[in-house]
Amino acid sequence: MKDNFSKQADIYAKYRPHYPRELFDFILQQIEKKQNAWDCATGNGQSAKVLATYFENVFATDISQKQIDKAIRTENIHYSIQPAEKTNFSENTFDLITVAQALHWFATDKFYREASRVARPGSLFAAWSYSLLNINPLIDRHIRAFYTKVIGPYWDAERKYVDEEYKTILFPFPEITAPKFNMEYYWTIEELEGYLNTWSAVQKFIAANNYNPVDELMQTIKPFAGHEKLKIEFPLHIRMGRVEK
């Protein structure tokens, strides 16, 4: 798995959007036993925090020490630095395995073997991602041009799976059909700028060119932002299935 987020761990923890309660409600409806959950590639632990209110134990892993250092703490969340594809967990441990906005970074064939090993028979696997945000046609036009033309060459190849709404990503489990979810927020222009700076392609652009392209983008879109908070919408896409053994 690639570590594209350690150096922006501070702004990641501050500006990354949180997932809607409706998503977790739907996932939890599919589970009877709630003893152990594994939140893989937990980042700053935002999904782990929600799961910890329902499960006896949540084991949250990531390859980034800096992300874990910024993660949300509760007594029943157990953080560790481990790759998705090879963990120290025992076989048949988990009732639920979740991956939020990270499955596309994994060596998926190896990860799925590991997930099958540590999952209990009949447990639930759920992975989701959110794609490019929508604000209004005037601002969206500039953000999309920035996304594809300015920083487009700096996205890793795996980003295509997010753009394709996870429809084309490898998924070996018998699938459970899920409804469409939408993430909605009201952000200041400063919060929008903070979020854009969490993009891995932005950080790679900065490293290669020694300046931040978000600065110019913000100057372009500020005249269209007005003085009120901006309504931000992210389409969210989920793949979910039972782990059969």
Disulfide bonds with the S-S distance in Angstrom:
none
